[in-house]
């Protein structure tokens, strides 16, 4: 489950007057701070969803869910989102076991909606981390090469089934709606086991480079290690 804190929105102030002997008219502002929670039903019977929580301590609904939007998909393993909400007010989030990505429109926090959804890109599957670049594109780490099992959503058997079939993934540069601009494999032939599964990323914009870690999300893959950092 992933949580994203939203920077304050500019809001219109709505005036409200209460006529009491010792009271005066004071403006009441709607909440301008929200927490977005990307989650799913633990029983895997209801749709995965993105919830909007009022995160303004000054409001009466502080801590309450004020809106939500279902994806229509069940048991995808809601996992990673962008670390922060970008300038577009849109948010990318993945259901890791399904290999799907959803793009949410959160420009009006109390009316969240889904712009689009997509799966494998550039012959890679299982997106993990999303990084918005200065040029407006998005860089995505994909754990594995795409395979016939890329869209299995059964959390109970997913890891066991995939443990013997996973192969190295790569990085994809795309627009936020999933149109591929360029891609590159993480395969390194100088590493004997070649079990490289792109995970987290950090951009080095001053030298036009990027660092990525390699950690397999599949806990049953005991042969994989997290010792590799790629440049």
C-alpha positions as protocol buffer text, in pm:
chain_id: "A"
residue {
  index: 1
  type: UNK
  ca { x: 0 y: 0 z: 0 }
}
residue {
  index: 2
  type: UNK
  ca { x: 141 y: 340 z: -94 }
}
residue {
  index: 3
  type: UNK
  ca { x: 66 y: 680 z: 60 }
}
residue {
  index: 4
  type: UNK
  ca { x: 134 y: 1013 z: -111 }
}
residue {
  index: 5
  type: UNK
  ca { x: 115 y: 1351 z: 66 }
}
residue {
  index: 6
  type: UNK
  ca { x: -27 y: 1633 z: -142 }
}
residue {
  index: 7
  type: UNK
  ca { x: 108 y: 1985 z: -123 }
}
residue {
  index: 8
  type: UNK
  ca { x: -161 y: 2243 z: -33 }
}
residue {
  index: 9
  type: UNK
  ca { x: -399 y: 2347 z: -308 }
}
residue {
  index: 10
  type: UNK
  ca { x: -519 y: 2703 z: -349 }
}
residue {
  index: 11
  type: UNK
  ca { x: -883 y: 2701 z: -244 }
}
residue {
  index: 12
  type: UNK
  ca { x: -1176 y: 2940 z: -250 }
}
residue {
  index: 13
  type: UNK
  ca { x: -1294 y: 3046 z: 93 }
}
residue {
  index: 14
  type: UNK
  ca { x: -1662 y: 2994 z: 162 }
}
residue {
  index: 15
  type: UNK
  ca { x: -1817 y: 3235 z: 410 }
}
residue {
  index: 16
  type: UNK
  ca { x: -2042 y: 3095 z: 681 }
}
residue {
  index: 17
  type: UNK
  ca { x: -2221 y: 3297 z: 952 }
}
residue {
  index: 18
  type: UNK
  ca { x: -2358 y: 3168 z: 1281 }
}
residue {
  index: 19
  type: UNK
  ca { x: -2575 y: 3415 z: 1467 }
}
residue {
  index: 20
  type: UNK
  ca { x: -2497 y: 3356 z: 1833 }
}
residue {
  index: 21
  type: UNK
  ca { x: -2475 y: 3612 z: 2108 }
}
residue {
  index: 22
  type: UNK
  ca { x: -2099 y: 3584 z: 2156 }
}
residue {
  index: 23
  type: UNK
  ca { x: -2004 y: 3469 z: 1808 }
}
residue {
  index: 24
  type: UNK
  ca { x: -1900 y: 3653 z: 1495 }
}
residue {
  index: 25
  type: UNK
  ca { x: -1901 y: 3567 z: 1127 }
}
residue {
  index: 26
  type: UNK
  ca { x: -1582 y: 3381 z: 1028 }
}
residue {
  index: 27
  type: UNK
  ca { x: -1479 y: 3240 z: 689 }
}
residue {
  index: 28
  type: UNK
  ca { x: -1464 y: 2860 z: 671 }
}
residue {
  index: 29
  type: UNK
  ca { x: -1212 y: 2716 z: 425 }
}
residue {
  index: 30
  type: UNK
  ca { x: -1236 y: 2369 z: 276 }
}
residue {
  index: 31
  type: UNK
  ca { x: -941 y: 2137 z: 338 }
}
residue {
  index: 32
  type: UNK
  ca { x: -642 y: 2198 z: 114 }
}
residue {
  index: 33
  type: UNK
  ca { x: -426 y: 1911 z: 237 }
}
residue {
  index: 34
  type: UNK
  ca { x: -491 y: 1550 z: 141 }
}
residue {
  index: 35
  type: UNK
  ca { x: -333 y: 1208 z: 175 }
}
residue {
  index: 36
  type: UNK
  ca { x: -374 y: 969 z: -119 }
}
residue {
  index: 37
  type: UNK
  ca { x: -376 y: 599 z: -27 }
}
residue {
  index: 38
  type: UNK
  ca { x: -335 y: 331 z: -295 }
}
residue {
  index: 39
  type: UNK
  ca { x: -485 y: 11 z: -158 }
}
residue {
  index: 40
  type: UNK
  ca { x: -684 y: -307 z: -215 }
}
residue {
  index: 41
  type: UNK
  ca { x: -926 y: -541 z: -43 }
}
residue {
  index: 42
  type: UNK
  ca { x: -728 y: -788 z: 173 }
}
residue {
  index: 43
  type: UNK
  ca { x: -985 y: -1057 z: 90 }
}
residue {
  index: 44
  type: UNK
  ca { x: -938 y: -983 z: -281 }
}
residue {
  index: 45
  type: UNK
  ca { x: -1310 y: -972 z: -352 }
}
residue {
  index: 46
  type: UNK
  ca { x: -1364 y: -598 z: -404 }
}
residue {
  index: 47
  type: UNK
  ca { x: -1187 y: -366 z: -646 }
}
residue {
  index: 48
  type: UNK
  ca { x: -849 y: -210 z: -574 }
}
residue {
  index: 49
  type: UNK
  ca { x: -890 y: 164 z: -520 }
}
residue {
  index: 50
  type: UNK
  ca { x: -729 y: 499 z: -453 }
}
residue {
  index: 51
  type: UNK
  ca { x: -867 y: 676 z: -146 }
}
residue {
  index: 52
  type: UNK
  ca { x: -848 y: 1045 z: -62 }
}
residue {
  index: 53
  type: UNK
  ca { x: -809 y: 1129 z: 307 }
}
residue {
  index: 54
  type: UNK
  ca { x: -853 y: 1475 z: 457 }
}
residue {
  index: 55
  type: UNK
  ca { x: -509 y: 1555 z: 604 }
}
residue {
  index: 56
  type: UNK
  ca { x: -582 y: 1902 z: 736 }
}
residue {
  index: 57
  type: UNK
  ca { x: -590 y: 1899 z: 1120 }
}
residue {
  index: 58
  type: UNK
  ca { x: -798 y: 2217 z: 1118 }
}
residue {
  index: 59
  type: UNK
  ca { x: -1099 y: 2055 z: 950 }
}
residue {
  index: 60
  type: UNK
  ca { x: -1385 y: 1856 z: 1099 }
}
residue {
  index: 61
  type: UNK
  ca { x: -1318 y: 1565 z: 862 }
}
residue {
  index: 62
  type: UNK
  ca { x: -948 y: 1536 z: 948 }
}
residue {
  index: 63
  type: UNK
  ca { x: -842 y: 1172 z: 902 }
}
residue {
  index: 64
  type: UNK
  ca { x: -1160 y: 1072 z: 719 }
}
residue {
  index: 65
  type: UNK
  ca { x: -1188 y: 928 z: 369 }
}
residue {
  index: 66
  type: UNK
  ca { x: -1357 y: 1201 z: 166 }
}
residue {
  index: 67
  type: UNK
  ca { x: -1345 y: 1036 z: -179 }
}
residue {
  index: 68
  type: UNK
  ca { x: -1225 y: 725 z: -359 }
}
residue {
  index: 69
  type: UNK
  ca { x: -1204 y: 580 z: -708 }
}
residue {
  index: 70
  type: UNK
  ca { x: -1205 y: 205 z: -789 }
}
residue {
  index: 71
  type: UNK
  ca { x: -989 y: 60 z: -1066 }
}
residue {
  index: 72
  type: UNK
  ca { x: -1232 y: -221 z: -1152 }
}
residue {
  index: 73
  type: UNK
  ca { x: -951 y: -474 z: -1100 }
}
residue {
  index: 74
  type: UNK
  ca { x: -923 y: -709 z: -802 }
}
residue {
  index: 75
  type: UNK
  ca { x: -613 y: -842 z: -626 }
}
residue {
  index: 76
  type: UNK
  ca { x: -351 y: -672 z: -842 }
}
residue {
  index: 77
  type: UNK
  ca { x: -125 y: -609 z: -539 }
}
residue {
  index: 78
  type: UNK
  ca { x: -140 y: -228 z: -519 }
}
residue {
  index: 79
  type: UNK
  ca { x: 223 y: -145 z: -459 }
}
residue {
  index: 80
  type: UNK
  ca { x: 420 y: 154 z: -580 }
}
residue {
  index: 81
  type: UNK
  ca { x: 322 y: 504 z: -685 }
}
residue {
  index: 82
  type: UNK
  ca { x: 519 y: 810 z: -774 }
}
residue {
  index: 83
  type: UNK
  ca { x: 686 y: 938 z: -458 }
}
residue {
  index: 84
  type: UNK
  ca { x: 519 y: 1277 z: -487 }
}
residue {
  index: 85
  type: UNK
  ca { x: 245 y: 1441 z: -686 }
}
residue {
  index: 86
  type: UNK
  ca { x: 389 y: 1609 z: -993 }
}
residue {
  index: 87
  type: UNK
  ca { x: 305 y: 1948 z: -1144 }
}
residue {
  index: 88
  type: UNK
  ca { x: 29 y: 1800 z: -1359 }
}
residue {
  index: 89
  type: UNK
  ca { x: -171 y: 1682 z: -1059 }
}
residue {
  index: 90
  type: UNK
  ca { x: -158 y: 1330 z: -1205 }
}
residue {
  index: 91
  type: UNK
  ca { x: -30 y: 1021 z: -1025 }
}
residue {
  index: 92
  type: UNK
  ca { x: 102 y: 689 z: -1161 }
}
residue {
  index: 93
  type: UNK
  ca { x: 46 y: 374 z: -953 }
}
residue {
  index: 94
  type: UNK
  ca { x: 99 y: 5 z: -1020 }
}
residue {
  index: 95
  type: UNK
  ca { x: -69 y: -322 z: -930 }
}
residue {
  index: 96
  type: UNK
  ca { x: 252 y: -521 z: -923 }
}
residue {
  index: 97
  type: UNK
  ca { x: 119 y: -875 z: -965 }
}
residue {
  index: 98
  type: UNK
  ca { x: -86 y: -773 z: -1267 }
}
residue {
  index: 99
  type: UNK
  ca { x: 185 y: -564 z: -1428 }
}
residue {
  index: 100
  type: UNK
  ca { x: -68 y: -284 z: -1473 }
}
residue {
  index: 101
  type: UNK
  ca { x: -23 y: 90 z: -1427 }
}
residue {
  index: 102
  type: UNK
  ca { x: -301 y: 340 z: -1361 }
}
residue {
  index: 103
  type: UNK
  ca { x: -280 y: 714 z: -1420 }
}
residue {
  index: 104
  type: UNK
  ca { x: -501 y: 904 z: -1175 }
}
residue {
  index: 105
  type: UNK
  ca { x: -620 y: 1262 z: -1216 }
}
residue {
  index: 106
  type: UNK
  ca { x: -603 y: 1427 z: -872 }
}
residue {
  index: 107
  type: UNK
  ca { x: -621 y: 1789 z: -979 }
}
residue {
  index: 108
  type: UNK
  ca { x: -953 y: 1809 z: -791 }
}
residue {
  index: 109
  type: UNK
  ca { x: -874 y: 1590 z: -488 }
}
residue {
  index: 110
  type: UNK
  ca { x: -1234 y: 1525 z: -387 }
}
residue {
  index: 111
  type: UNK
  ca { x: -1320 y: 1412 z: -740 }
}
residue {
  index: 112
  type: UNK
  ca { x: -1041 y: 1165 z: -829 }
}
residue {
  index: 113
  type: UNK
  ca { x: -1064 y: 987 z: -1161 }
}
residue {
  index: 114
  type: UNK
  ca { x: -869 y: 745 z: -1382 }
}
residue {
  index: 115
  type: UNK
  ca { x: -724 y: 891 z: -1701 }
}
residue {
  index: 116
  type: UNK
  ca { x: -588 y: 566 z: -1846 }
}
residue {
  index: 117
  type: UNK
  ca { x: -433 y: 229 z: -1763 }
}
residue {
  index: 118
  type: UNK
  ca { x: -173 y: 15 z: -1941 }
}
residue {
  index: 119
  type: UNK
  ca { x: 36 y: -300 z: -1901 }
}
residue {
  index: 120
  type: UNK
  ca { x: 365 y: -424 z: -2048 }
}
residue {
  index: 121
  type: UNK
  ca { x: 576 y: -173 z: -2237 }
}
residue {
  index: 122
  type: UNK
  ca { x: 872 y: -225 z: -2474 }
}
residue {
  index: 123
  type: UNK
  ca { x: 866 y: -599 z: -2397 }
}
residue {
  index: 124
  type: UNK
  ca { x: 914 y: -538 z: -2024 }
}
residue {
  index: 125
  type: UNK
  ca { x: 677 y: -625 z: -1740 }
}
residue {
  index: 126
  type: UNK
  ca { x: 609 y: -546 z: -1373 }
}
residue {
  index: 127
  type: UNK
  ca { x: 676 y: -172 z: -1340 }
}
residue {
  index: 128
  type: UNK
  ca { x: 809 y: -70 z: -1001 }
}
residue {
  index: 129
  type: UNK
  ca { x: 935 y: 290 z: -975 }
}
residue {
  index: 130
  type: UNK
  ca { x: 822 y: 601 z: -1163 }
}
residue {
  index: 131
  type: UNK
  ca { x: 1048 y: 905 z: -1198 }
}
residue {
  index: 132
  type: UNK
  ca { x: 938 y: 1227 z: -1370 }
}
residue {
  index: 133
  type: UNK
  ca { x: 1216 y: 1388 z: -1572 }
}
residue {
  index: 134
  type: UNK
  ca { x: 1283 y: 1756 z: -1637 }
}
residue {
  index: 135
  type: UNK
  ca { x: 1179 y: 1710 z: -2001 }
}
residue {
  index: 136
  type: UNK
  ca { x: 827 y: 1609 z: -1892 }
}
residue {
  index: 137
  type: UNK
  ca { x: 874 y: 1240 z: -1966 }
}
residue {
  index: 138
  type: UNK
  ca { x: 854 y: 959 z: -1710 }
}
residue {
  index: 139
  type: UNK
  ca { x: 1123 y: 699 z: -1653 }
}
residue {
  index: 140
  type: UNK
  ca { x: 997 y: 362 z: -1528 }
}
residue {
  index: 141
  type: UNK
  ca { x: 1189 y: 64 z: -1392 }
}
residue {
  index: 142
  type: UNK
  ca { x: 1043 y: -268 z: -1508 }
}
residue {
  index: 143
  type: UNK
  ca { x: 1152 y: -572 z: -1307 }
}
residue {
  index: 144
  type: UNK
  ca { x: 1124 y: -842 z: -1573 }
}
residue {
  index: 145
  type: UNK
  ca { x: 1117 y: -913 z: -1942 }
}
residue {
  index: 146
  type: UNK
  ca { x: 758 y: -969 z: -2056 }
}
residue {
  index: 147
  type: UNK
  ca { x: 636 y: -1329 z: -2062 }
}
residue {
  index: 148
  type: UNK
  ca { x: 317 y: -1533 z: -2089 }
}
residue {
  index: 149
  type: UNK
  ca { x: 275 y: -1491 z: -1711 }
}
residue {
  index: 150
  type: UNK
  ca { x: 298 y: -1112 z: -1714 }
}
residue {
  index: 151
  type: UNK
  ca { x: -64 y: -1051 z: -1619 }
}
residue {
  index: 152
  type: UNK
  ca { x: -128 y: -1312 z: -1350 }
}
residue {
  index: 153
  type: UNK
  ca { x: -302 y: -1142 z: -1057 }
}
residue {
  index: 154
  type: UNK
  ca { x: -335 y: -1435 z: -814 }
}
residue {
  index: 155
  type: UNK
  ca { x: -131 y: -1320 z: -516 }
}
residue {
  index: 156
  type: UNK
  ca { x: -133 y: -1665 z: -354 }
}
residue {
  index: 157
  type: UNK
  ca { x: 57 y: -1839 z: -632 }
}
residue {
  index: 158
  type: UNK
  ca { x: 223 y: -1554 z: -817 }
}
residue {
  index: 159
  type: UNK
  ca { x: 567 y: -1561 z: -653 }
}
residue {
  index: 160
  type: UNK
  ca { x: 600 y: -1939 z: -665 }
}
residue {
  index: 161
  type: UNK
  ca { x: 494 y: -1952 z: -1029 }
}
residue {
  index: 162
  type: UNK
  ca { x: 726 y: -1673 z: -1137 }
}
residue {
  index: 163
  type: UNK
  ca { x: 1036 y: -1781 z: -943 }
}
residue {
  index: 164
  type: UNK
  ca { x: 1170 y: -2001 z: -1222 }
}
residue {
  index: 165
  type: UNK
  ca { x: 1062 y: -1791 z: -1519 }
}
residue {
  index: 166
  type: UNK
  ca { x: 1176 y: -1436 z: -1439 }
}
residue {
  index: 167
  type: UNK
  ca { x: 1435 y: -1275 z: -1663 }
}
residue {
  index: 168
  type: UNK
  ca { x: 1603 y: -937 z: -1638 }
}
residue {
  index: 169
  type: UNK
  ca { x: 1393 y: -628 z: -1712 }
}
residue {
  index: 170
  type: UNK
  ca { x: 1496 y: -275 z: -1798 }
}
residue {
  index: 171
  type: UNK
  ca { x: 1416 y: 96 z: -1803 }
}
residue {
  index: 172
  type: UNK
  ca { x: 1153 y: 265 z: -2018 }
}
residue {
  index: 173
  type: UNK
  ca { x: 1119 y: 635 z: -2093 }
}
residue {
  index: 174
  type: UNK
  ca { x: 760 y: 721 z: -2180 }
}
residue {
  index: 175
  type: UNK
  ca { x: 500 y: 992 z: -2160 }
}
residue {
  index: 176
  type: UNK
  ca { x: 269 y: 969 z: -1860 }
}
residue {
  index: 177
  type: UNK
  ca { x: 4 y: 781 z: -2057 }
}
residue {
  index: 178
  type: UNK
  ca { x: 239 y: 497 z: -2150 }
}
residue {
  index: 179
  type: UNK
  ca { x: 359 y: 594 z: -2497 }
}
residue {
  index: 180
  type: UNK
  ca { x: 713 y: 456 z: -2523 }
}
residue {
  index: 181
  type: UNK
  ca { x: 986 y: 700 z: -2624 }
}
residue {
  index: 182
  type: UNK
  ca { x: 1291 y: 476 z: -2572 }
}
residue {
  index: 183
  type: UNK
  ca { x: 1395 y: 179 z: -2359 }
}
residue {
  index: 184
  type: UNK
  ca { x: 1701 y: -14 z: -2249 }
}
residue {
  index: 185
  type: UNK
  ca { x: 1763 y: -358 z: -2104 }
}
residue {
  index: 186
  type: UNK
  ca { x: 1933 y: -402 z: -1766 }
}
residue {
  index: 187
  type: UNK
  ca { x: 2109 y: -720 z: -1885 }
}
residue {
  index: 188
  type: UNK
  ca { x: 2482 y: -717 z: -1807 }
}
residue {
  index: 189
  type: UNK
  ca { x: 2672 y: -1005 z: -1966 }
}
residue {
  index: 190
  type: UNK
  ca { x: 2968 y: -952 z: -1732 }
}
residue {
  index: 191
  type: UNK
  ca { x: 2761 y: -1066 z: -1433 }
}
residue {
  index: 192
  type: UNK
  ca { x: 2752 y: -1445 z: -1415 }
}
residue {
  index: 193
  type: UNK
  ca { x: 2400 y: -1501 z: -1279 }
}
residue {
  index: 194
  type: UNK
  ca { x: 2250 y: -1203 z: -1466 }
}
residue {
  index: 195
  type: UNK
  ca { x: 1966 y: -1184 z: -1215 }
}
residue {
  index: 196
  type: UNK
  ca { x: 1921 y: -809 z: -1238 }
}
residue {
  index: 197
  type: UNK
  ca { x: 1576 y: -674 z: -1156 }
}
residue {
  index: 198
  type: UNK
  ca { x: 1552 y: -291 z: -1177 }
}
residue {
  index: 199
  type: UNK
  ca { x: 1396 y: -150 z: -864 }
}
residue {
  index: 200
  type: UNK
  ca { x: 1459 y: 205 z: -735 }
}
residue {
  index: 201
  type: UNK
  ca { x: 1614 y: 494 z: -926 }
}
residue {
  index: 202
  type: UNK
  ca { x: 1779 y: 828 z: -857 }
}
residue {
  index: 203
  type: UNK
  ca { x: 1843 y: 1084 z: -1130 }
}
residue {
  index: 204
  type: UNK
  ca { x: 2176 y: 1266 z: -1167 }
}
residue {
  index: 205
  type: UNK
  ca { x: 2060 y: 1550 z: -1393 }
}
residue {
  index: 206
  type: UNK
  ca { x: 2385 y: 1744 z: -1381 }
}
residue {
  index: 207
  type: UNK
  ca { x: 2563 y: 1471 z: -1579 }
}
residue {
  index: 208
  type: UNK
  ca { x: 2261 y: 1322 z: -1760 }
}
residue {
  index: 209
  type: UNK
  ca { x: 2291 y: 989 z: -1580 }
}
residue {
  index: 210
  type: UNK
  ca { x: 2085 y: 773 z: -1347 }
}
residue {
  index: 211
  type: UNK
  ca { x: 2152 y: 515 z: -1076 }
}
residue {
  index: 212
  type: UNK
  ca { x: 1923 y: 216 z: -1030 }
}
residue {
  index: 213
  type: UNK
  ca { x: 1920 y: -60 z: -771 }
}
residue {
  index: 214
  type: UNK
  ca { x: 1839 y: -422 z: -853 }
}
residue {
  index: 215
  type: UNK
  ca { x: 1614 y: -606 z: -610 }
}
residue {
  index: 216
  type: UNK
  ca { x: 1365 y: -879 z: -700 }
}
residue {
  index: 217
  type: UNK
  ca { x: 1016 y: -822 z: -561 }
}
residue {
  index: 218
  type: UNK
  ca { x: 970 y: -1200 z: -559 }
}
residue {
  index: 219
  type: UNK
  ca { x: 1071 y: -1319 z: -212 }
}
residue {
  index: 220
  type: UNK
  ca { x: 1078 y: -1681 z: -332 }
}
residue {
  index: 221
  type: UNK
  ca { x: 1362 y: -1609 z: -573 }
}
residue {
  index: 222
  type: UNK
  ca { x: 1639 y: -1704 z: -330 }
}
residue {
  index: 223
  type: UNK
  ca { x: 1908 y: -1690 z: -600 }
}
residue {
  index: 224
  type: UNK
  ca { x: 1859 y: -1321 z: -668 }
}
residue {
  index: 225
  type: UNK
  ca { x: 2055 y: -1066 z: -471 }
}
residue {
  index: 226
  type: UNK
  ca { x: 2025 y: -693 z: -413 }
}
residue {
  index: 227
  type: UNK
  ca { x: 2398 y: -624 z: -435 }
}
residue {
  index: 228
  type: UNK
  ca { x: 2399 y: -460 z: -779 }
}
residue {
  index: 229
  type: UNK
  ca { x: 2372 y: -88 z: -851 }
}
residue {
  index: 230
  type: UNK
  ca { x: 2362 y: 10 z: -1217 }
}
residue {
  index: 231
  type: UNK
  ca { x: 2481 y: 342 z: -1362 }
}
